[in-house]
Amino acid sequence: MTFVTKLSFESGDRTVLEETVADLKRSVERKGVECKGPHASPPEHARVQLYKRLAPGDQFSPWEYTVYTRRLEIHGSDDVAREMVDREFPDSIHVEVEVDRKKPLGQGRE
């Protein structure tokens, strides 16, 4: 049974995101494990209205920001994947982990 660990990283700080994901990929590859990515999604632009009071009325200029997303897949070695997920990531990066179990071709369902 093969495991695929999918890591998704989101951040408003593109430079820190790129450095963190590149460092993680280098570490995985140094250990001899197959790693696919990083795959980039188009940046998401958000706009948040800011009000001067709790009631509707006077507003400040809206707060605008961009969220960047990168994805990596670690195939096989669940020990290396666990080690990479246990790392400390910068506070500016949101990390999500998904683990899929892949059966070899030709095996029936359980």
C-alpha positions in Angstrom: 0.0 0.0 0.0 1.4 3.4 -1.0 0.7 6.6 0.8 0.6 10.0 -0.9 0.9 13.0 1.5 -0.5 16.2 0.0 0.7 19.4 1.5 -1.0 22.7 0.8 0.6 26.0 1.8 -1.1 29.4 1.9 0.4 32.8 2.7 0.2 36.5 2.0 4.0 36.7 2.1 5.1 35.2 -1.3 8.8 35.3 -0.6 8.6 33.4 2.7 6.2 30.9 1.1 8.5 30.3 -1.9 11.6 29.8 0.4 9.8 27.5 2.8 8.3 25.3 0.1 11.7 25.1 -1.8 13.5 24.2 1.4 11.0 21.5 2.2 11.2 20.0 -1.3 15.1 20.0 -1.2 14.9 18.2 2.2 12.5 15.5 0.9 14.6 14.9 -2.3 17.8 14.7 -0.2 16.2 11.8 1.6 15.6 10.0 -1.7 11.8 10.3 -1.6 9.7 11.2 -4.7 8.2 14.7 -4.4 6.0 16.3 -7.0 5.5 20.1 -7.1 5.5 22.7 -6.0 2.3 23.4 -7.9 1.1 27.0 -7.8 -2.5 28.1 -7.9 -3.4 31.6 -9.2 -3.2 34.2 -6.5 -6.5 35.1 -4.8 -7.1 38.8 -4.2 -9.3 39.7 -1.2 -10.9 43.0 -0.2 -12.3 43.7 3.2 -14.4 46.6 4.1 -13.5 48.4 7.3 -16.1 50.5 9.2 -15.3 53.3 11.6 -18.2 52.2 13.9 -20.1 49.0 14.6 -23.2 50.4 12.8 -23.2 50.9 9.0 -22.0 54.3 7.9 -18.5 55.8 7.7 -15.9 53.5 6.2 -12.1 53.5 6.1 -10.4 52.5 2.8 -10.8 48.8 2.2 -8.0 46.5 3.2 -6.8 44.6 0.2 -4.4 41.6 0.2 -3.3 38.7 -1.9 -3.1 35.0 -0.8 -0.6 32.7 -2.6 -1.0 28.9 -2.6 1.6 26.2 -3.3 1.0 22.4 -3.2 3.5 19.5 -2.8 2.9 15.7 -2.9 5.2 13.3 -1.1 4.9 9.8 -2.6 5.8 6.7 -0.6 7.8 7.1 2.5 5.3 8.0 5.3 8.2 8.4 7.8 9.7 11.2 5.7 6.3 12.8 5.2 5.6 12.7 8.9 9.0 14.3 9.6 8.3 17.1 7.1 4.9 17.8 8.5 6.2 18.0 12.1 8.5 20.9 11.1 8.0 24.4 12.5 6.6 26.6 9.8 6.6 30.5 9.8 3.5 32.0 11.4 2.6 33.7 8.2 2.0 30.3 6.4 -1.1 28.2 6.8 -0.4 24.5 6.2 -3.0 21.8 5.4 -2.1 18.1 5.2 -4.1 15.3 3.4 -3.0 11.7 3.3 -4.3 9.3 0.5 -3.8 5.6 0.5 -3.2 4.2 -3.0 -3.6 0.5 -3.8 -1.4 -1.1 -6.5 -3.2 -1.7 -9.8 -5.0 -5.0 -10.0 -6.0 -5.2 -6.3 -9.7 -5.3 -5.6 -11.6 -3.1 -3.1 -11.8 -4.0 0.5 
